[in-house]
Each structure stands twice: as C-alpha cells, then as structure tokens.
Amino acid sequence: MTVEEVKQETEILLKITGRIDTNTSTQLQAEVLKSLQKMPNLTLDLKECDYVSSAGLRTFLIARHRQKAESSN
C-alpha cells in the first residue's frame, strides 16, 4: 500500500493505492491521523485501492470520529 498526500486549499487528499489489510492498516491510520492534525478536512481517494479488510474499515471509522472531534473544537 502507498499513500500520497496532496494538499489543496481547503482540504488534504490522501491517494491510497494497493491493499488495506491487517498489515497495512496501522500505517494508513498513522498517515490519516497525521494529516488530520494538519487540516480537519480530509478526503480519501480509494480509486486505486484493490482491497479493504475489516481492519481498514476500522481505520476509516477512527478517522471519521477524529475528524468530527477536530471540527467541533
């Protein structure tokens, strides 16, 4: 899995390529949380993502909860 961060004016776009599974979800979670610290508007581009396991879905949920918490502050 690779993650490319693209900073735009009002958001950060993370382009994710490959598989999000038990082995890569920790890396993705770290990348997502790092990006959310920079800017609360985050979009995940999964067009080139082949597979998402339940561990990957958990990462999406954590990101959404963190995003909601950051935007309410």
Secondary structure, DSSP 8 states (H G I E B T S, - for coil): -EEEEEE-SS-EEEEEEEEESTTTHHHHHHHHHHHHHH-S-EEEEEEEEEEE-HHHHHHHHHHHHHHHHHHH-
